[in-house]
Amino acid sequence: MLNRMKKVSIPRLILAVFIASLLWFYVDVTVKPDTKVTIHGLEVSFRGEEALNEKGLMLSEQMPATVSLTLTGNRAVVSQLNRNNISIEVNLDAQVQEAGRQKLEYTITYPSSVNMSNVKVTRSVSSIEAVVVKHSMKTIRVEDKFSGSIAKNYFHNEDDFRLYPREITIQGEDSLVRVVDHAEVELTEMNLDHTWEGDLPVKLYTIDGEVLNSAELGVSTSTIHCIFPVSYYKDVHLTVDLVSGGGATKEDVQDLTLTPNVIRVFGTEEVLDNLHNVGLGTVNLGEVVTSFEDTMPIVLPKGVTSADEKTEATLSFRMKNTLSTKKLAVKTIQLNHVPSNRMANVLDESVEVEIRGPTESIKLLRDEYVSLTVDLSDVSSETHGSVELPAQVKVKGMSDVGAMGTYTVSVQLD
C-alpha cells in the first residue's frame, strides 16, 4: 500500500510544482509587469575633441567620470539592458565655444533591438561639469645623450648619433606646452664594442633642464629609433719609399717631414690588427735637385676608413750639400732590340746629361764613362720616321753617381 502511494504522489508533486511556477510567472509578468533596476558606473565618453582642438581648446577636467541610470519598466525589456550595451556620450564640438567651466548635456544610447518607449529612465546627474582650457601644439627638437662607455680601442663620433625622427610634436594645455624646451633620449649602455641600434624613451625638458611629466601632454611618439655607431680604431703611420737615384740615397736626405705622419683609421679588428702602416708611394731621388715638397694621396685598404677623413699628406725634404753635379755631352748612344725587319739610326750627335754624386766622385767623372741606351723592343711596327724614345743613362765604373732627371733620344725608324 505504501509503495502505491509513493508511485502516485511523486508525479502529482511534479505537476503541482509546474502549475505553481506558471502561476508565479503569470503574476510576475502579467499582474505585476514593471521592475526597477539601477545600472552604475556607465563611463562618459566625449566626441569632437579634434574639432575642439582646432578651435584652440581642450578638455581639462570632468565631473563625474561615470553616470548611473535607474530603469523602470517591463521586466522583459529592462532585463536586456546592462553596462555593456548602454553608452553615455558628450558632443564637445556642438556645445563648447570658449574656455572655462562648462555644464554639458549628454546623450544615452541604447541597443537598437530594445524598445525603450515604455521604460522610464532616471539619471544620477542631469549634466557633466567640465573645465575647458586653451590648447596649443608645437614641434621640438630631440637631443641625444650618451652616458655609457665605449670598450677599449673602440671609438664613437658624437656627431654620428642618429635619431629617427629628430623632431617630435607635442600638444596639450597651452600653459604646459609653452614650458617645454626640448626632448631627449639617453643611451646608458656600458663597454660598447659594436654599433647599438634600438628604441629609446623620450623625456621632455624645460629650458632649465627640469624633467616634465609627458603623461600630461600628447606626444607624437613616445620612443625614438636610435643608431649609435661604434667602430674599432687604430693609429697607423704613413710611410713614403725614397728610391735611390741621381747619385742620391736616403742618407743624402735631410729635414724630412710628412704631415700628417699618423692617422686614425676604422675597421674590423681582423683587418686593423694586420695593418701596421699605410704607404703613400715612392719618390725617385734622381728627380729631386735640391728640395722636394708635394702632396700625396692617402689610399686606404678595402674595409678601412679614416677617422678624420684626411685624403692626402704633405711630404717635404731637402738634399744635403755633400753632393755635386756635372753636365756632360754624351755621344755614346746604343740602340738595343732593333727588330730584324727594321732600320734604326740615332739622329742626335750628343745628348746633354747631368750627373750627380759625391763631390770627390764628380771630380773624377769623364765623358767616356757615360753612355745612353735606347730599348726598341716595345716600338710598334706601325711607327715610322723620327721619334723620341726614352733613354737609360749608364755610368761605367762609378756606382755612387747617377743621372738627374729623365732623357730621350731622337731615332729614325724605317
Secondary structure as UniProt FT lines:
FT   HELIX           2..26
FT   HELIX           27..31
FT   STRAND          34..47
FT   HELIX           49..54
FT   TURN            55..56
FT   STRAND          57..63
FT   STRAND          66..74
FT   HELIX           75..78
FT   TURN            79..80
FT   TURN            83..84
FT   STRAND          87..91
FT   HELIX           92..95
FT   STRAND          100..104
FT   STRAND          107..109
FT   TURN            112..113
FT   TURN            117..118
FT   STRAND          120..123
FT   STRAND          128..146
FT   TURN            152..153
FT   STRAND          154..155
FT   HELIX           158..160
FT   STRAND          162..164
FT   STRAND          167..173
FT   HELIX           174..177
FT   TURN            178..179
FT   STRAND          182..187
FT   STRAND          196..201
FT   STRAND          203..205
FT   TURN            207..208
FT   STRAND          211..212
FT   HELIX           214..216
FT   STRAND          218..219
FT   STRAND          223..228
FT   STRAND          231..243
FT   TURN            246..247
FT   HELIX           250..252
FT   STRAND          253..259
FT   STRAND          262..267
FT   HELIX           269..273
FT   STRAND          277..284
FT   HELIX           285..287
FT   STRAND          291..297
FT   TURN            302..303
FT   STRAND          305..306
FT   STRAND          312..319
FT   TURN            321..322
FT   STRAND          323..330
FT   STRAND          333..336
FT   TURN            340..341
FT   STRAND          344..346
FT   STRAND          351..358
FT   HELIX           359..364
FT   HELIX           367..369
FT   STRAND          370..375
FT   TURN            377..378
FT   TURN            381..382
FT   STRAND          385..395
FT   TURN            396..397
FT   TURN            399..400
FT   STRAND          402..403
FT   STRAND          407..413
//
